[in-house]
Amino acid sequence: MSRYRKYAGGDPLAPPVDLAEALDAIGQDVMAGYSPDRAMREFLRRGGQDQQGLDDLARRIAEKRRDLLQRHNLDGTMQQVRELLEKAVLAERGQLARDVVMDDADRALRELELDNLPESTAAAVADLAAYDWTSSEARQAYDEIKDLLGRELLDQRFAGMKEAMEGATDEDRTRVNEMLGDLNELLEKHSRGEDTDEDFAEFMSKHGDFFPEQPQNIDELMDALAERSAAAQRMLNSMTPEQRAELMQLSQQAFGSPELMQQLARMDANLQFLRPDLGWGGSEDFGGEQGLGLGDGTGVFQDLAELDALGDQLSQSYGGARLDDVDLDALSRQLGNQAAVDARTLSELEKALRDSGYLQRGSDGELRLSPRAMRELGKALLRDVATRIGGRQGQRESRSAGSAGELSGATRPWEYGDTEPWDVTRTITNAVLRTAGEGGPLRLSVEDVEVQETEERTQAVVALLVDTSFSMAMDGRWVPMKRTALALHQLIRSRFRGDHLQLIGFGRHAQVMEIEELTGLDARWEKGTNLHHGLLLANRHFRKHPNAQPVLLIVTDGEPTSHLEPDGDVWFSYPPHPLTIANTVRELDNSRRIGAQTTFFRLGDDPGLARFIESMARRVEGRMVSPELDDLGAAVVGSYLGARSASSYREQFGGWGGDRGFWVG
């Protein structure tokens, strides 16, 4: 048997969730010091370029809640009763004035009774309960008050009963009272643990037409009734003492007898005993002009409770929170189908991030970016770097990895200007796949051509020294520094596998770091820029690879203020001590003797720093570049490519600086 229901998803032809944007945002937050788990949650809160985040949905939930409170008040039913009462009294006065056969004493007595009605609407309705109406129009209006109160009180507990009971007969009212009596007996039996499945089935067989939601057991029945009953109680709590008193007094007139109110009060007490956790004691402060009837008001209070629950779910601020917790049906009811689609997409994104292998738990149980995630993030950063280099040079990204033409074993689509040999097998295969089924002779197209990649035979040994002192974090250079290191790491690991890269962070002291350690490094607020120690580690790295071309890349925003003493202790002094400068210069001279091609990347606008680094660069026939932060990665990668190339750096990359940086040396 087939079942059909309304489609609740988004575009069925939409592609699966794209993790690239999320991974890039998460990676940047991790490099800024967030844990991967927090970074993921921050992205889900913010959302993507074309994707609403949790904060957007939560804001709309809060706006709808505020609108409900500011638009409505709780006086709707009382206002209707007042209007009907005024209509009845006015019609009765008109009939008394027109009735020429009525005894004058009787007329005077009736007019006196109408003139002395209490100011309280509820008291006036009660006083007129025994009044013998002479006007049929007045009697009808007064009877409408009793009918309205009965239907509103029922609608408070059973949604839709106001309309269903319109024009109800005495037989219909008797059925309602009988249903309420049987319901209360069932609830009381359940509270004592004496009910059976047969009791529930018998009740539904007899009164099932009152429950269109068709509950399958007594728990479902109680849940549906208790939520609305609790909302009705919260509405009563939200009224002023005067409004409550009038409503309680009026309720006794529902359907012309207090029996209905007695049964409903009994039901409320039973449900509150069975479901005490539904917020029976809450209240709200309404300040609008649109009056709410009892039934509609209860619906609004249910909406408010649902909005509060959605707000908690979207906040994800409780322990063990997952996006699977968000009630998509409720979100669709409150904000529309698109909001539910957005929330579902975020949930799928969260699941995909957890299941994709981009995040993994370490031995301490904390989430970390996996090596796969680091590779993907590095690829994205490298693409950005290539775009910036190409934009500055006015040329496309160079894919030729070396002048010696040694085959790497990899192939790629041909691009204009490529001189590498064709991979004939791949080219023919592409043409066959493209033209399969067309018939006729095989014809090659430019899009079919693949060339064999080559790489240099000359190896490079690279030391990237990055400043990790407190000023880097204080001045917003922490994340660009990490992005630069990751981009260079990705380039060497993917395109120049024969090169040897070492990452060295130098603050008060220096240390060799793996890329995962550097990207996850929290900002350090210790003072000290120990370039001397960093150069010692770099030169040790160079000496381990005597047959490779040494490349020294130094990213810093400050002059050296600390160095290592012979006993291994760190000496710190600010302003820089001459001894610190001497030790740093001596170790830089050692790098030059090893043959290192040195480039300094100066961050910041300090003239003193500029003069110092310029003199250091000239001393070792190196270079200094002063890029803006968003161009730092392009500058470092460009310098590396130029240093390992057979042609001079200035010939290939000398035009990079443009108006956003300058070269010295």
N, C-alpha and C positions, 0 to 999 in steps of 0.2 A: 504494500500500500504506500502511495506517495503522499507526502505532506508538503504544503506550500505555506510560506509566510512572507511578509514584507521584507525586502532586502534592506539590511541595516548598515551595510558597509559603505566604503567610498567607491571610487572609480574601480570597477573590477579589472580594467585593463591597465591600471597604473603599475609602474615598475615596483619591484620590492624596495624596501627602505634603503636609502643610500647612507652608508656609514662614513663616507669620506669626510663630509662636513662635520659630523659629530666627532670623528677621531681627531680632526685638526683642532677643533675647539677644546676637546679634552686634553690633547697633548699640550696645548698652550697653557691651560690652567695647571697641569701637572708641573710644567716648567716654571710656572709662577709660584709653586710651592703647595698647591692643593694635592690631596691624596687622589688617586684615580677614581675611587668611589665617589668622593665629593665632587670631583670635576665632572663625572658623568651626570650626577644629580643636578649640578649647576646648568649643564647643557639642556637637560630635560626641562628645567625650570624656565630657561630663556627661550628655548625653541630654536629653530633654524631660520634661514632666510625666507623660506616659503612655508614654514611650519609653526603653528601656534605652540607656545610652550605652556607648562603648567601654570606659570604666573599669569599669563593672559587669560586662561580659563578661570583661574581663581578670581581674577579681577572682575570678570563678567559675572561670576556667581555673586560676588559681594555687591556689585552694582544692582543686580536684580533684587537681591535681598533689601537693599536700601530703598529701591524704588517701591517695593511692596509696602514698606513701612511709611514712606513719605506720601504715598498716594491714597491710602485708605484710612478709614476710622471704623470703630466697632459699633456704630450707632444705627446701622442699616435697618435692622428689624424693628427697633424702637421707633425709628422715623416712619416706617410703613404703618406701624400700629397707630401712631399719632395721626397720620393722614386719614386712615380709615375711621378713627374715632371722631375726628373733626367732620368728616363726611356724614357719619351717622347722626351726630348731634345737629348739624346744619339741616339735614333732610328732615329730622324730627321737628325742629323749630318751624320749618316751613309748613309742614303738615298741620301742626297745631294752629298756626296763624290762618290757614285756609279752611279749617274744619268749622263750619258755621253751626253745625248741629250739636257740637260737643258742649257739655255743661261747662259754664264759665268757671265754676269752682274747681272742677277736674282739670281744666286747662291751666288754671293758675297754679295748681299743685304740681302738675307736670313741669311747667316752666320753672317753678321754684327749684324743683329737683335738678333740672338741667343747669340752672344758674349756679347751684351750689356744689357742682362736681369738684372733687379735689384737683389741685394743680398737678399732682402726680398722675402720669398716664396710667400706670398700673393700678393705682387706687381707683381712678375713674372707671376703668374697664371693670374692676371688681364691683363697684357700686352699681353699675348698670346691668349686672348679671340678672337681676330680678325685675328689671324695668320692662313694662308692657309697652312695646313700641307700637305707635299708631301708624307709622310710615313703613311700608314694605321695603322701600329703598334703604331706610335707616336700619331696619332689622337685618337686611342682607349685608350691609356694610359691617355691622357689629358681628354677625356670624362669620364674616370673612376674617375678622381678627382672630377668633378662636381657631378657625381652620388654618390660617397662616401660622399661628404659634405652634400648632400640632405638627404641621408639615416641616417647619424650620427645625423644631427639636428633633424630629426623626432624621432630617437631612444632616444634622450635626453628626449623628452616629452611623447613618447608612447613606452613603453618597448616592444622589439621584432620587431620593425619596420625595423631595419637595415637588418635583414634576410628576412623579408616579402617583402621588396621592392627591393631585389636583382634581377637584370634583369628586372626592372619595365619598362613598356612601357609608351609612352606619355599619353595614356588613363588612366593608373594607376596614373600618376602624376596629371592629371586633376581631378580625383576623390579625391585625397588627398587635393588638393586646395579647392575643393568644400566642402569637409567635414570640413575643418578648417574655411571656411567662414560661414557655417551654425552653427558651434560650437560657434564662436565668437558672432554671432547674438543672439544665445540662452543665452549665458553668460551675454551679455549686457542687454538683456531683463530681465533676472533674477535680475541683479543689480538694475534695475529700479522698480522691483516688478510687472512686467507686464506679466511674463511667466505663463503658465498653465501646468497642467499635460499632456494635449493633445500635447503641444509643445514638451515636453520631449519624449513622446511616438512616435511622428512623426519623431523626430531626430533619435531615436534609431532604428526605423523601416527602415530608409533610410541608416544609417551609423553604425549600431550595430556591423558589422563584424570588425570594427576597435577597438572594446572594448571587448576583450575576458573575462574580469572580470564580464561582464554583470551587470552593475549598475542598481539598481531598481528605482532610482529617481535622480533628478538633484544634490542633496546634495552628494550622493555617487559618482556620476560622477565627481563633483568638487573636492572632497577629493582625489580621485585617481590621477586626473590630477595635482592638486596643489602640492601634496607632491613631485612628480617627477619634476615639473617645478621649485619648490623652490630649490630642490637639484641641478638642472641644473644651477640656478643662483648662488648658493654657489660655484659650481665648477668654474664658470666664475670669481667670486670674488677672488678665490684662485690662479688664474693665475697671472703671472707678467704683468705689463702694456704692455710690448712688445707682450706677447702671446695674450692678449686680443685684442690688436689692429689688429694683424694679423688675428685672428679668425673672428673678425667682418668684415674685408675686404674680407676674403675668403668666408664668409657666403653669400655674394652677388652673388657668382658663383654657389650656390647650385642649382642643376637641370638646370643650365644654365640661371637662371633669379633671380632677387631679390624678386620675389613675395612670395616664400615660407618663407623667413626670415621675411618679413613684416607681414605675417599672424601669424607666431609663436610669434613675438614680441607683436602683438596685443593680442594674447591669454595669454601670460605671464602677461601683464598689467591687463587684466581682472581678472585673477586668483589671482594676488597679491592684488587687490582691494577687492575681495570677501573672501580671506583667508590670512589676513595680519599677522597672528600669527605663521606662519610656519618657521620663521627664514630665511627670504630672505636675510638678510644682513650678515650672517655668512661666515666664510672661514676656511680653513685648510692649514697646512704647510706640503706638501709632500716632501720626500727626497729620494725616491727609484729610481731604474733603469728601472723598468717595466712600459712602457708607457701605458696610458689608453686612449682609444678612448672616444669621447664625450658621446656615449650611455653607455658604460661600466663604465666610470667615474661617470656619474650620478647615476648609480646603486650603486657604491661604496659610494657616498655621501648619498644615501638613507640608506645604511647599517650603515654608521657612525651615522646618525640621530637615527636609530633604536637602535644601541648600546648605544648611550647617554641616550635614554629613558629607556632602560633596566637597565643601571647603576643607574639612579635615582630611579627606582622602587625597585631594589635590595638593595639600601642603606637604604630604609625605614626611611629616615631622615626628612621627611616633616610631617606636622601635619596630624593626622588621618590616618597614613600609615597602610596598611594591606597587607598581602601577597597575598590576592585576587587581588591586583592591578597589579601583575606581568603578563605581556602578555606572556602566555605560548607558543602560536604559534610563536611569534617573537623569544622567547628564543630557541625554537626548530630549527628555521631557522638558527640562528646564532651559536649555540653551539651543536646542535644535540638533538635527542629525549631523551637521558638519562638525559640531563640537565633539560629538561622540567619535566621529571618524578621526579627528585630530588626537583625541586621547588614546584611541586604539593604535594609531600610528606611533605615538610616543611609547606605548607599552611594547609594541613590536620592536621598536628601536632599542629599548632597554634590554629586551630578551636577546636580540641579535648581538648587541655589544657583549653581553655576558656569555653567549654561546659561540661567538665567532672566534674565540681564541685571542682577541685583542687585549682582554683583561685576564689576568691569572692571579691566583692567591699564592703568596709566598709562605715560607715555613712559619711565619708569625701570624698567618691568617689574614693579612692585609692584602687588598687588591693592588696589583701593579700592572703597568703596561708591559705586555709580553714582547719578546723579540720581534714577532710578526707585526705588532702595532708600531714598534719603533721603526721597522723598515717602511711601513706604509706612511708613517708621519715624515720620515726622512725623504721619501719620494716626493711627497707634496711640497716640502720645503725646497727640495732641489729643483722642482719645476718652477717654483717662484723665483729662485735664484737665477735659473737659466733665462727666464723672461726678462728679468731686470738687466742681466748682462747683455742680452740681445738688444734690448731697448736702448741701452747706453751706447752700444757699439754701432747700432744701425745695421746689424747683421743677424742672421739666424743662429740658433744654437749650433755650436760645432759638435758634430758627432764623430768626427775622425779622431780616434783616440791616440794616434801617434804617427810619426813620419816614417817609421821603419817598415810599416805594413805587415807586421806579424799577425796572422789570423787568430782571432779569439775563439772561434767556434760558434759564435752567435751570428744571427742574421737580423735584418730590419728592412722595412720598406725603403725603396730608393727615394732620395730627395734631390731637388735641383742642386747641382754643384758637386755631388758625390763622385769620387773617382775610384772607389773600391770595386773589386771584381764582383760580377754577378754570381749569385747562387742559382745555377741553372735549374737544379732539381726543384727548389722551392718556387722559382718563377714559373716553370711549366705547370707545376701542381696548382698554383693559384689560378692560372689561366683555365685549366681544365675544370676546376670547381666553379669558376665564374660562368663558364659557357655550357655547363652540363645541361643537356636536354635541348640545346638550341639546334644541334645538327650542323653540318657544314664543316669547312676546314677550321683548324684551330688558329686563332689570331691572338697575338699578344697585345696587351694594353699596358700603358705606363703604370697603372695601379697594380699590375701583376708582379712587377720587378722587385726582387729583394736582393740586397747586396750583403757581402760578407764583411762583418765588422773586423777592424784591426786595432791593435794596441801597440804601444811602444815597447821596445825591448828594455829601454833604460828604466831602472827602478828609482823611486824616490823614497826617502825616509823623512817623514813629516812629523814635526812637533808643533801642536797648536797649544799655545799658552794663553789661558783666559784668566783675567783678573776676577777674583771672587771676594774682593774686599767689600766693606760695608757700603762704600760710595756707589758701587755698581747697582746694588739693590735700592739704595736711597734715591738715585737719580733715574730709575726706570730702565736700566740697561741690563737687568738680570735675564729677562726672557729673550731679548734679541741675541745676547751672548750664547744662550743655550741653543737657540734655533740655528745659529751659525755653526756651532760645533756639530749638531745633528746633520745638517746639510752636507758638511764636508765629510763626515763619517760615512754617510750614505753614498756619496760620490765615489769615495775610495773603495768601499766594500763592493759596489756594484760595477764600476767601470775600470778601476785601477787596482785590481785585487793583489797585484804584485807589490804595491807600495805598502809601506809600514807606517801606520799612523799611531801617534801617542797623544792622548789628551792630558793636559796638565793644568790643574787649577792652582792659582797662587793668591793667597791672602796673607795672613800673618806668617804662614808657612806654606809650602807647596806640596802637592801630592798628585800622583798619577791616578787617573780615574777612568773607569769604563764608561761608555756612553750612557748606559742605564743609570749609573750612579750620578753622573753629571746632570742629566736631564731631571732627575728627581731630587737634586740638591736643594735644600732649603736656603733661603737668604741668610748670609752670615753677617752678623753685626759687629764682628771684631775688627779693630783697626789694624792696619798693616798691609803693605804691598811688597811681598817678598819676591821680587823678580829674580834676585840672585839665586834663591833656592830653585825657582822654576827653570832657570838656565842650566843649573847643575844637572837636573833631571833630564833636560832636553839633550845636553851633550852626552850624557851616559847612553841615551837612546840612539844618538847618532853613531857612537863608537861601536854599538852592537851590529851595525850594518855598514861596514867600511866600503863596500862596493856600490852603495846606493847614493844618489844625489841628495844631500841634506837640505831640507826646506824648513825654515824657522818662521812661524807666524805668531805674532804677539798682539793680543787684544787687551788694552788697558785704558784706564781713565785717570791714572795718577802716577806721580813719580815714585820711585822705590823709597820705602820708609822703613824697611826691615831687611835683615840679612842673617845668614847662618854664621855663628861663631865656630871656630875650630872644634870646640867641644860639643857641637850640635845644638846649643842653645840659640834661641832667636833673639836678636838685638832689634829693638824698635825705637825709632826716634822721629818726631815730627817737630819742626821741618826736617827734611832728609839730612842725615848726618854725612859728612864727607866720607867716612869709612864705609857707609852703606853704598854710596855712589861708586867708590873705588872697587869694592867687591863685585858689584853688578857689572861695571865696565870690564873688569878683568875676565869675568866669565863670558861676557859677550864677545870679547876678543878671542877667547878659546873657540867659540862657535864659528867665528870667521876663519880661524886656522884650520878647522875641520872642513871648511868649504861650504858652510851653510849660506844659502840665499835667504836673507832676512827681510821681513816686512813688518813694520809696526802699524797697528791700526789704532789711532788715537781717537778716543771718545771724549766729547766735551769741548769747551771753548777756552780753557785756561791757557793764556799766552805763555806762562812759565812752563807748563807741561809741553806745549808745542815746541818751544825752543829747545827743551831738554831732549825730547824724542828726536827732533830733527838732527841735533848734533850726534846723538847715538847712531841714527841711521847712516849719516854720512861717514861716521868713523868706521863702520863695517861695510861701506859701499852698499848699504841696503836702501830701503825705501820707507817712506811714511805716507800713509793715506788717512784722511780724516773724513770718513763717510758719515752720513746721517744714519740713525739707528736702523731705519727700515732698509737701508742698503748695505748694512754690515755683512750679511751673508754673501751677497754678490761680490763684495770687495775681497773677502777672504778666499772664496772659491776661485774667483778670477786670478788672484795672486798665486794660488797653488797651481792652477793650470798653466799660467805663464812661466812659473819657476821651473816646472818639469818639462816645458816645451823646448824644442831645439832652437826655436827663434827667440828673440829677446822679448821680454815682457812688454816693453814699451811699444814694440811694433804691433803686438797682438792686442794689448789691453790698455794702452796708454790713453785712449780716449774715453775710458770708462767714467772718470771722475765727473766730467761735465760741470754743471752748476751746483752739484750736491756734495762735492768733495774735491780734494786736490792732492796731487802727488808731489813729493819732494824726494830728490835723489837721482 
